Amino acid sequence: MQAGRSAAGAMKEKASNAAASARAGMEKTKATAEEKKERMTAHNPMEKEMATEKKEERMAKAEMDKQMAQEHNAAARQAGATTGGQGRVPLHSTGGATGIHHPSYGTTGATVTTGGTATRDVNYGGTTTDGSGI
C-alpha cells in the first residue's frame, strides 16, 4: 500500500505543479497584454518604459510564485511519504495557519481547522479578496 501512496502523491504533486505552471503562464500573458495596451496609450517614451518595467516585474513575480508552489508541493509530498499521512506542511514560514494549500482555494469563506488552534479561511470558488486566485 505504501507504493500506492507514493504514486498517488507523485500524481498529486505533478497535477499541482501543472496548475502552478498554467497560472504562471496566464499571469505572464496578462502582463504582456497589459504592457501592450499601456504602450499603445502612452504619450511619451517614459510611460512606455514604465509599462515594460511593470510587465517584467509581473512576469518575475509569476515565475517566483510558480517556483514557490512547486517547492511547497514537493515538501507536501515528502512530508506525506515520511509520515504516511496527508503531508501537511506550513502554508507560511512566518507561523500562522498550517495545512495543505490547494491551488484553487482562496482565503475567504468557510473556516477550516487544520490541527491545533490554527485555522484558515477557504473559498471553494477559487478566488481571493485580492483577485489572485491563490
DOVEX-742869 format. One line per field, with one value per atom (N, C-alpha, C, CB): residue number from 1; residue in three letters; atom name; x, y, z. Coordinates in steps of 0.1 Angstrom, whole numbers, always signed. Glycine has a CB too. Example, Ala and Ser with C-alpha at 12.3 -4.5 7.8 and 13.67 -1.06 7.14 Angstrom:
DOVEX-742869
k [1, 1, 1, 1, 2, 2, 2, 2]
r [ALA, ALA, ALA, ALA, SER, SER, SER, SER]
a [N, CA, C, CB, N, CA, C, CB]
px [+132, +123, +132, +113, +128, +137, +129, +141]
py [-57, -45, -33, -45, -22, -11, +0, -6]
pz [+78, +78, +78, +90, +71, +71, +79, +57]
***
This chain:
DOVEX-742869
k [1, 1, 1, 1, 2, 2, 2, 2, 3, 3, 3, 3, 4, 4, 4, 4, 5, 5, 5, 5, 6, 6, 6, 6, 7, 7, 7, 7, 8, 8, 8, 8, 9, 9, 9, 9, 10, 10, 10, 10, 11, 11, 11, 11, 12, 12, 12, 12, 13, 13, 13, 13, 14, 14, 14, 14, 15, 15, 15, 15, 16, 16, 16, 16, 17, 17, 17, 17, 18, 18, 18, 18, 19, 19, 19, 19, 20, 20, 20, 20, 21, 21, 21, 21, 22, 22, 22, 22, 23, 23, 23, 23, 24, 24, 24, 24, 25, 25, 25, 25, 26, 26, 26, 26, 27, 27, 27, 27, 28, 28, 28, 28, 29, 29, 29, 29, 30, 30, 30, 30, 31, 31, 31, 31, 32, 32, 32, 32, 33, 33, 33, 33, 34, 34, 34, 34, 35, 35, 35, 35, 36, 36, 36, 36, 37, 37, 37, 37, 38, 38, 38, 38, 39, 39, 39, 39, 40, 40, 40, 40, 41, 41, 41, 41, 42, 42, 42, 42, 43, 43, 43, 43, 44, 44, 44, 44, 45, 45, 45, 45, 46, 46, 46, 46, 47, 47, 47, 47, 48, 48, 48, 48, 49, 49, 49, 49, 50, 50, 50, 50, 51, 51, 51, 51, 52, 52, 52, 52, 53, 53, 53, 53, 54, 54, 54, 54, 55, 55, 55, 55, 56, 56, 56, 56, 57, 57, 57, 57, 58, 58, 58, 58, 59, 59, 59, 59, 60, 60, 60, 60, 61, 61, 61, 61, 62, 62, 62, 62, 63, 63, 63, 63, 64, 64, 64, 64, 65, 65, 65, 65, 66, 66, 66, 66, 67, 67, 67, 67, 68, 68, 68, 68, 69, 69, 69, 69, 70, 70, 70, 70, 71, 71, 71, 71, 72, 72, 72, 72, 73, 73, 73, 73, 74, 74, 74, 74, 75, 75, 75, 75, 76, 76, 76, 76, 77, 77, 77, 77, 78, 78, 78, 78, 79, 79, 79, 79, 80, 80, 80, 80, 81, 81, 81, 81, 82, 82, 82, 82, 83, 83, 83, 83, 84, 84, 84, 84, 85, 85, 85, 85, 86, 86, 86, 86, 87, 87, 87, 87, 88, 88, 88, 88, 89, 89, 89, 89, 90, 90, 90, 90, 91, 91, 91, 91, 92, 92, 92, 92, 93, 93, 93, 93, 94, 94, 94, 94, 95, 95, 95, 95, 96, 96, 96, 96, 97, 97, 97, 97, 98, 98, 98, 98, 99, 99, 99, 99, 100, 100, 100, 100, 101, 101, 101, 101, 102, 102, 102, 102, 103, 103, 103, 103, 104, 104, 104, 104, 105, 105, 105, 105, 106, 106, 106, 106, 107, 107, 107, 107, 108, 108, 108, 108, 109, 109, 109, 109, 110, 110, 110, 110, 111, 111, 111, 111, 112, 112, 112, 112, 113, 113, 113, 113, 114, 114, 114, 114, 115, 115, 115, 115, 116, 116, 116, 116, 117, 117, 117, 117, 118, 118, 118, 118, 119, 119, 119, 119, 120, 120, 120, 120, 121, 121, 121, 121, 122, 122, 122, 122, 123, 123, 123, 123, 124, 124, 124, 124, 125, 125, 125, 125, 126, 126, 126, 126, 127, 127, 127, 127, 128, 128, 128, 128, 129, 129, 129, 129, 130, 130, 130, 130, 131, 131, 131, 131, 132, 132, 132, 132, 133, 133, 133, 133, 134, 134, 134, 134]
r [MET, MET, MET, MET, GLN, GLN, GLN, GLN, ALA, ALA, ALA, ALA, GLY, GLY, GLY, GLY, ARG, ARG, ARG, ARG, SER, SER, SER, SER, ALA, ALA, ALA, ALA, ALA, ALA, ALA, ALA, GLY, GLY, GLY, GLY, ALA, ALA, ALA, ALA, MET, MET, MET, MET, LYS, LYS, LYS, LYS, GLU, GLU, GLU, GLU, LYS, LYS, LYS, LYS, ALA, ALA, ALA, ALA, SER, SER, SER, SER, ASN, ASN, ASN, ASN, ALA, ALA, ALA, ALA, ALA, ALA, ALA, ALA, ALA, ALA, ALA, ALA, SER, SER, SER, SER, ALA, ALA, ALA, ALA, ARG, ARG, ARG, ARG, ALA, ALA, ALA, ALA, GLY, GLY, GLY, GLY, MET, MET, MET, MET, GLU, GLU, GLU, GLU, LYS, LYS, LYS, LYS, THR, THR, THR, THR, LYS, LYS, LYS, LYS, ALA, ALA, ALA, ALA, THR, THR, THR, THR, ALA, ALA, ALA, ALA, GLU, GLU, GLU, GLU, GLU, GLU, GLU, GLU, LYS, LYS, LYS, LYS, LYS, LYS, LYS, LYS, GLU, GLU, GLU, GLU, ARG, ARG, ARG, ARG, MET, MET, MET, MET, THR, THR, THR, THR, ALA, ALA, ALA, ALA, HIS, HIS, HIS, HIS, ASN, ASN, ASN, ASN, PRO, PRO, PRO, PRO, MET, MET, MET, MET, GLU, GLU, GLU, GLU, LYS, LYS, LYS, LYS, GLU, GLU, GLU, GLU, MET, MET, MET, MET, ALA, ALA, ALA, ALA, THR, THR, THR, THR, GLU, GLU, GLU, GLU, LYS, LYS, LYS, LYS, LYS, LYS, LYS, LYS, GLU, GLU, GLU, GLU, GLU, GLU, GLU, GLU, ARG, ARG, ARG, ARG, MET, MET, MET, MET, ALA, ALA, ALA, ALA, LYS, LYS, LYS, LYS, ALA, ALA, ALA, ALA, GLU, GLU, GLU, GLU, MET, MET, MET, MET, ASP, ASP, ASP, ASP, LYS, LYS, LYS, LYS, GLN, GLN, GLN, GLN, MET, MET, MET, MET, ALA, ALA, ALA, ALA, GLN, GLN, GLN, GLN, GLU, GLU, GLU, GLU, HIS, HIS, HIS, HIS, ASN, ASN, ASN, ASN, ALA, ALA, ALA, ALA, ALA, ALA, ALA, ALA, ALA, ALA, ALA, ALA, ARG, ARG, ARG, ARG, GLN, GLN, GLN, GLN, ALA, ALA, ALA, ALA, GLY, GLY, GLY, GLY, ALA, ALA, ALA, ALA, THR, THR, THR, THR, THR, THR, THR, THR, GLY, GLY, GLY, GLY, GLY, GLY, GLY, GLY, GLN, GLN, GLN, GLN, GLY, GLY, GLY, GLY, ARG, ARG, ARG, ARG, VAL, VAL, VAL, VAL, PRO, PRO, PRO, PRO, LEU, LEU, LEU, LEU, HIS, HIS, HIS, HIS, SER, SER, SER, SER, THR, THR, THR, THR, GLY, GLY, GLY, GLY, GLY, GLY, GLY, GLY, ALA, ALA, ALA, ALA, THR, THR, THR, THR, GLY, GLY, GLY, GLY, ILE, ILE, ILE, ILE, HIS, HIS, HIS, HIS, HIS, HIS, HIS, HIS, PRO, PRO, PRO, PRO, SER, SER, SER, SER, TYR, TYR, TYR, TYR, GLY, GLY, GLY, GLY, THR, THR, THR, THR, THR, THR, THR, THR, GLY, GLY, GLY, GLY, ALA, ALA, ALA, ALA, THR, THR, THR, THR, VAL, VAL, VAL, VAL, THR, THR, THR, THR, THR, THR, THR, THR, GLY, GLY, GLY, GLY, GLY, GLY, GLY, GLY, THR, THR, THR, THR, ALA, ALA, ALA, ALA, THR, THR, THR, THR, ARG, ARG, ARG, ARG, ASP, ASP, ASP, ASP, VAL, VAL, VAL, VAL, ASN, ASN, ASN, ASN, TYR, TYR, TYR, TYR, GLY, GLY, GLY, GLY, GLY, GLY, GLY, GLY, THR, THR, THR, THR, THR, THR, THR, THR, THR, THR, THR, THR, ASP, ASP, ASP, ASP, GLY, GLY, GLY, GLY, SER, SER, SER, SER, GLY, GLY, GLY, GLY, ILE, ILE, ILE, ILE]
a [N, CA, C, CB, N, CA, C, CB, N, CA, C, CB, N, CA, C, CB, N, CA, C, CB, N, CA, C, CB, N, CA, C, CB, N, CA, C, CB, N, CA, C, CB, N, CA, C, CB, N, CA, C, CB, N, CA, C, CB, N, CA, C, CB, N, CA, C, CB, N, CA, C, CB, N, CA, C, CB, N, CA, C, CB, N, CA, C, CB, N, CA, C, CB, N, CA, C, CB, N, CA, C, CB, N, CA, C, CB, N, CA, C, CB, N, CA, C, CB, N, CA, C, CB, N, CA, C, CB, N, CA, C, CB, N, CA, C, CB, N, CA, C, CB, N, CA, C, CB, N, CA, C, CB, N, CA, C, CB, N, CA, C, CB, N, CA, C, CB, N, CA, C, CB, N, CA, C, CB, N, CA, C, CB, N, CA, C, CB, N, CA, C, CB, N, CA, C, CB, N, CA, C, CB, N, CA, C, CB, N, CA, C, CB, N, CA, C, CB, N, CA, C, CB, N, CA, C, CB, N, CA, C, CB, N, CA, C, CB, N, CA, C, CB, N, CA, C, CB, N, CA, C, CB, N, CA, C, CB, N, CA, C, CB, N, CA, C, CB, N, CA, C, CB, N, CA, C, CB, N, CA, C, CB, N, CA, C, CB, N, CA, C, CB, N, CA, C, CB, N, CA, C, CB, N, CA, C, CB, N, CA, C, CB, N, CA, C, CB, N, CA, C, CB, N, CA, C, CB, N, CA, C, CB, N, CA, C, CB, N, CA, C, CB, N, CA, C, CB, N, CA, C, CB, N, CA, C, CB, N, CA, C, CB, N, CA, C, CB, N, CA, C, CB, N, CA, C, CB, N, CA, C, CB, N, CA, C, CB, N, CA, C, CB, N, CA, C, CB, N, CA, C, CB, N, CA, C, CB, N, CA, C, CB, N, CA, C, CB, N, CA, C, CB, N, CA, C, CB, N, CA, C, CB, N, CA, C, CB, N, CA, C, CB, N, CA, C, CB, N, CA, C, CB, N, CA, C, CB, N, CA, C, CB, N, CA, C, CB, N, CA, C, CB, N, CA, C, CB, N, CA, C, CB, N, CA, C, CB, N, CA, C, CB, N, CA, C, CB, N, CA, C, CB, N, CA, C, CB, N, CA, C, CB, N, CA, C, CB, N, CA, C, CB, N, CA, C, CB, N, CA, C, CB, N, CA, C, CB, N, CA, C, CB, N, CA, C, CB, N, CA, C, CB, N, CA, C, CB, N, CA, C, CB, N, CA, C, CB, N, CA, C, CB, N, CA, C, CB, N, CA, C, CB, N, CA, C, CB, N, CA, C, CB, N, CA, C, CB, N, CA, C, CB, N, CA, C, CB, N, CA, C, CB, N, CA, C, CB, N, CA, C, CB, N, CA, C, CB, N, CA, C, CB, N, CA, C, CB, N, CA, C, CB, N, CA, C, CB, N, CA, C, CB, N, CA, C, CB, N, CA, C, CB, N, CA, C, CB]
px [+8, +0, +9, -9, +20, +29, +33, +42, +35, +38, +27, +42, +15, +3, +2, -10, +6, +5, +15, +8, +27, +38, +34, +52, +28, +24, +13, +19, +3, -7, -2, -18, +8, +14, +21, +23, +28, +35, +26, +44, +14, +4, -2, -7, -4, -10, +0, -14, +13, +23, +24, +37, +24, +25, +14, +26, +1, -10, -10, -23, -5, -4, +7, -1, +18, +28, +23, +41, +15, +10, +1, +2, -7, -17, -9, -26, +2, +10, +17, +21, +21, +27, +17, +34, +5, -5, -9, -18, -10, -13, -2, -14, +11, +22, +21, +35, +18, +17, +6, +14, -5, -16, -12, -29, -6, -1, +9, +5, +18, +27, +20, +38, +10, +3, -5, -7, -11, -18, -9, -26, +3, +13, +17, +25, +19, +23, +12, +26, -1, -12, -14, -25, -12, -14, -3, -13, +10, +21, +18, +34, +13, +10, -1, +5, -11, -22, -16, -33, -8, -2, +7, +5, +15, +24, +17, +34, +5, -2, -9, -13, -12, -19, -9, -30, +4, +14, +16, +27, +19, +20, +35, +13, +44, +58, +66, +62, +79, +88, +89, +101, +88, +89, +78, +90, +66, +54, +56, +41, +61, +64, +74, +68, +84, +94, +88, +106, +80, +74, +65, +65, +58, +49, +57, +41, +69, +78, +83, +89, +87, +93, +82, +98, +70, +59, +56, +46, +57, +55, +66, +55, +78, +89, +88, +102, +83, +81, +70, +77, +59, +48, +52, +36, +60, +65, +74, +72, +83, +92, +84, +102, +74, +66, +58, +55, +53, +46, +55, +40, +67, +77, +81, +90, +83, +86, +75, +90, +63, +51, +50, +38, +53, +53, +63, +55, +75, +86, +83, +99, +77, +73, +63, +69, +53, +42, +48, +32, +58, +64, +72, +73, +79, +86, +77, +95, +66, +56, +50, +45, +47, +41, +51, +38, +64, +74, +75, +88, +75, +75, +63, +77, +51, +39, +40, +27, +45, +46, +56, +50, +67, +78, +73, +90, +66, +60, +50, +54, +42, +33, +40, +23, +51, +58, +65, +68, +70, +77, +68, +87, +56, +47, +36, +41, +35, +24, +10, +24, +10, -2, -5, -1, -11, -16, -5, -29, +6, +16, +14, +19, +10, +7, +20, -2, +21, +33, +27, +42, +35, +31, +28, +41, +18, +15, +24, +0, +28, +37, +48, +29, +60, +71, +71, +84, +62, +62, +53, +58, +49, +39, +25, +40, +16, +2, -4, +1, -13, -20, -12, -32, -15, -8, -18, +0, -14, -23, -18, -37, -26, -23, -29, -28, -21, -26, -31, -15, -43, -49, -49, -63, -44, -43, -56, -36, -67, -80, -87, -89, -82, -88, -83, -86, -92, -88, -87, -98, -89, -88, -100, -77, -112, -124, -134, -129, -144, -154, -154, -152, -156, -156, -143, -162, -143, -130, -127, -131, -115, -111, -101, -105, -103, -93, -84, -100, -71, -60, -52, -51, -57, -49, -45, -37, -46, -42, -52, -28, -47, -55, -55, -51, -47, -45, -58, -33, -63, -74, -71, -87, -78, -76, -90, -66, -92, -105, -103, -109, -113, -112, -124, -112, -121, -132, -131, -130, -141, -141, -144, -151, -147, -149, -136, -157, -125, -112, -106, -114, -112, -106, -104, -114, -95, -92, -98, -77, -97, -102, -93, -102, -81, -72, -73, -58, -81, -82, -71, -84, -62, -51, -54, -39, -65, -69, -61, -67, -52, -45, -49, -29]
py [-12, +0, +13, +0, +12, +23, +28, +20, +19, +23, +30, +10, +26, +33, +47, +25, +49, +62, +71, +62, +66, +75, +78, +68, +68, +70, +81, +57, +80, +90, +103, +85, +104, +116, +123, +114, +114, +119, +125, +108, +118, +123, +136, +112, +137, +150, +161, +148, +158, +168, +172, +163, +163, +166, +175, +153, +171, +179, +193, +172, +194, +208, +216, +206, +209, +217, +222, +208, +213, +217, +229, +205, +229, +240, +253, +237, +252, +263, +269, +259, +260, +264, +271, +252, +266, +272, +286, +263, +287, +300, +310, +299, +306, +315, +319, +308, +310, +313, +323, +300, +321, +331, +345, +326, +345, +358, +365, +356, +357, +363, +368, +352, +361, +365, +378, +354, +378, +390, +402, +388, +400, +411, +416, +406, +407, +411, +419, +399, +414, +422, +435, +413, +436, +449, +458, +447, +453, +462, +467, +454, +459, +463, +474, +452, +472, +482, +496, +477, +495, +507, +514, +503, +506, +512, +519, +501, +514, +520, +533, +510, +533, +545, +555, +542, +552, +561, +573, +553, +584, +596, +600, +607, +593, +597, +584, +608, +585, +573, +568, +576, +577, +574, +565, +586, +568, +559, +545, +566, +545, +532, +524, +534, +530, +523, +518, +532, +526, +522, +510, +533, +509, +498, +485, +501, +487, +475, +470, +478, +479, +475, +469, +488, +474, +468, +454, +476, +451, +438, +429, +438, +433, +425, +421, +432, +430, +428, +417, +440, +419, +409, +395, +414, +395, +382, +375, +383, +383, +377, +372, +388, +380, +376, +363, +387, +361, +349, +337, +351, +339, +328, +324, +332, +334, +332, +324, +345, +329, +322, +307, +329, +305, +291, +283, +291, +288, +280, +278, +288, +287, +285, +275, +299, +275, +265, +251, +268, +250, +237, +232, +238, +241, +237, +232, +249, +239, +236, +222, +246, +219, +207, +195, +207, +197, +187, +185, +191, +195, +194, +186, +207, +189, +182, +168, +189, +164, +150, +143, +149, +150, +144, +142, +153, +152, +150, +139, +163, +137, +126, +113, +128, +112, +100, +95, +101, +105, +102, +99, +113, +105, +103, +93, +116, +90, +81, +88, +69, +101, +108, +116, +118, +128, +136, +146, +143, +146, +156, +170, +154, +173, +187, +194, +187, +206, +214, +228, +214, +237, +251, +258, +258, +266, +275, +287, +280, +292, +303, +301, +316, +305, +303, +312, +305, +322, +331, +327, +345, +314, +309, +310, +317, +311, +313, +299, +322, +299, +287, +276, +291, +264, +253, +244, +245, +237, +228, +226, +233, +219, +217, +229, +203, +235, +246, +240, +257, +242, +237, +249, +231, +248, +260, +267, +256, +260, +267, +272, +258, +271, +276, +290, +267, +299, +312, +314, +322, +327, +330, +335, +339, +334, +338, +327, +351, +327, +317, +309, +307, +296, +287, +286, +274, +285, +283, +268, +290, +265, +251, +250, +246, +240, +237, +227, +233, +230, +221, +214, +229, +215, +209, +219, +201, +216, +226, +237, +231, +249, +261, +269, +270, +264, +271, +269, +267, +280, +279, +287, +284, +284, +291, +292, +283, +304, +306, +301, +321, +293, +287, +292, +272, +296, +299, +288, +314, +280, +269, +274, +259, +287, +292, +295, +305, +296, +297, +311, +292, +321, +335, +340, +344, +349, +356, +370, +356, +377, +390, +400, +396, +396, +404, +400, +404, +390, +386, +377, +397, +372, +365, +350, +365, +345, +331, +321, +328, +326, +316, +317, +319]
pz [+0, +0, +0, +12, +6, +6, -8, +14, -17, -31, -37, -39, -34, -39, -34, -36, -21, -16, -22, -1, -25, -31, -46, -30, -52, -66, -67, -73, -57, -57, -53, -46, -44, -40, -52, -29, -60, -71, -82, -78, -83, -93, -88, -95, -75, -70, -71, -55, -69, -70, -85, -65, -94, -108, -112, -116, -108, -112, -106, -107, -93, -87, -94, -72, -98, -105, -118, -106, -125, -138, -136, -145, -126, -123, -120, -111, -112, -109, -122, -99, -130, -143, -152, -150, -152, -160, -155, -161, -141, -135, -139, -120, -138, -141, -156, -138, -165, -179, -181, -187, -175, -176, -171, -169, -160, -154, -164, -140, -170, -179, -191, -183, -196, -208, -205, -213, -193, -189, -188, -176, -183, -181, -195, -173, -204, -218, -224, -226, -223, -229, -223, -228, -210, -203, -207, -187, -209, -214, -227, -214, -236, -250, -250, -259, -241, -240, -235, -231, -224, -218, -228, -205, -236, -245, -257, -251, -261, -271, -267, -276, -254, -249, -243, -238, -242, -236, -245, -234, -238, -246, -247, -239, -240, -241, -238, -231, -242, -240, -226, -246, -216, -202, -198, -193, -202, -199, -206, -204, -218, -224, -216, -239, -212, -204, -191, -201, -184, -172, -174, -166, -185, -189, -190, -201, -197, -199, -185, -208, -177, -164, -155, -156, -156, -148, -153, -150, -166, -172, -167, -187, -167, -163, -148, -165, -140, -126, -124, -118, -131, -130, -135, -138, -145, -150, -140, -164, -134, -124, -112, -120, -108, -97, -100, -93, -112, -116, -116, -130, -120, -120, -106, -128, -98, -84, -77, -76, -79, -73, -78, -77, -90, -96, -89, -111, -87, -81, -66, -82, -59, -45, -44, -39, -53, -53, -56, -63, -65, -68, -56, -80, -49, -37, -26, -32, -25, -15, -18, -14, -31, -35, -32, -50, -35, -32, -17, -38, -9, +6, +11, +13, +5, +10, +6, +3, -5, -9, +0, -24, +2, +10, +24, +10, +30, +43, +44, +48, +34, +33, +32, +21, +25, +23, +36, +12, +44, +56, +67, +60, +68, +79, +76, +83, +63, +59, +60, +68, +62, +63, +51, +75, +53, +42, +38, +45, +45, +40, +43, +26, +56, +59, +62, +72, +55, +57, +59, +45, +66, +69, +56, +77, +56, +44, +43, +44, +55, +55, +65, +59, +62, +70, +83, +63, +83, +95, +106, +90, +105, +115, +110, +129, +118, +113, +110, +101, +100, +97, +91, +87, +93, +87, +80, +98, +70, +63, +49, +64, +41, +27, +19, +22, +11, +3, -10, +1, -13, -26, -35, -25, -48, -56, -60, -68, -59, -63, -51, -70, -38, -27, -24, -14, -20, -17, -2, -23, +3, +17, +23, +19, +16, +22, +22, +15, +31, +31, +44, +19, +43, +55, +62, +51, +75, +82, +84, +96, +81, +81, +93, +68, +101, +112, +107, +125, +108, +103, +113, +93, +126, +136, +146, +131, +159, +169, +169, +167, +171, +171, +158, +182, +149, +136, +127, +128, +121, +112, +100, +119, +89, +77, +70, +67, +64, +57, +43, +57, +38, +25, +16, +26, +4, -5, -16, -11, -17, -26, -41, -22, -42, -56, -63, -55, -57, -63, -65, -77, -58, -59, -44, -67, -43, -30, -31, -27, -20, -20, -28, -5, -30, -39, -53, -34, -57, -70, -76, -79, -67, -73, -76, -63, -70, -73, -64, -87, -55, -47, -33, -48]
***
